[in-house]
């Protein structure tokens, strides 16, 4: 019997929100812009990621699950860049291409630092007298889009939708959307939209086949949960608590959505990076036989604001043809 195994297997959340403000203090040259960006990367681009899979998590207690999740959390303690050399490859009045060669050393958890020489090419655009990096993508996997957001500021974000696998929800097109783990199907999957910054956050939808529901609920009760919903919320909350220490957890609230019972709870976690606010919501879709969770988190908001954002996403969410 498959009980939510895939559903709880992978969660990836970036909890260090990059801000890039090198142009705020004056007009910089193209080279100075790149130099400041590399300094910002070194200082701030430290992500905490959870990538945890097990076939045994369903039989674990909450404490065992949290311990297992924490063992798989890799924390980038430091990124050090040195021996930076910048070369202008091409330049016009409004565009410049710069090649950067530098040595990057990364320290992860208790492992010894590892380093290598990296080459990156930066395309810059001059807008209203200020140089902006048009695209940042490192071959080693570290990336950021703070400058790209600034370039897009002149074009207001528009509402768009995810509509695949009988899962529908709306989000703003300046968010990045992607799947987490295996390629989503109508049976199971995980998709999330993310955006850094004060107007950003993370919204994730996960689903898994849970038919017949009576078997799944009977199993949940046999494990000491009140019912299937209690199990859904507990497993989700165990997982997000690996990202910080509980500061506040609201009571379980019950509503309806698309004719299904819908339960949710708000929470606040605290960590060295600051407070994180979120909402977990769960439902069982009788029409498609799937257990579904909705998760919203934002590191720079309030619990009330997180709930308001969560409700905006939920209002557009569909799990079957309406």
ABEGO torsion letter per residue (X at the ends): XBBGAAAAABBBBBABBBBBAAAAAEBBBAAAAAAAAAAAAAAABBBBBBBBBBAAAAABBAAAAAAAAAAABBBBABBBBBGBBBBBABBBAABBBBBBBBBBBBBBEABBBBBBBBBBBBBBBBBGGBBBBABBBBAAGBBBAAAAAAAAAABBBBBBBBBBGGBBBBBBAABBBBBBEBBBBAABEBBBBBBBEAABEBBBBBBBBBOBAAAAAAAAAAAGBABAAAAAAAAAAAAAAAAEBBABBBBBBBBBBGGBBBBBBBBBBBBAAEBBBBBBBBBBBAAAGBBBBBBBBBABBBAAAAAAAAAAAAAABBABBX
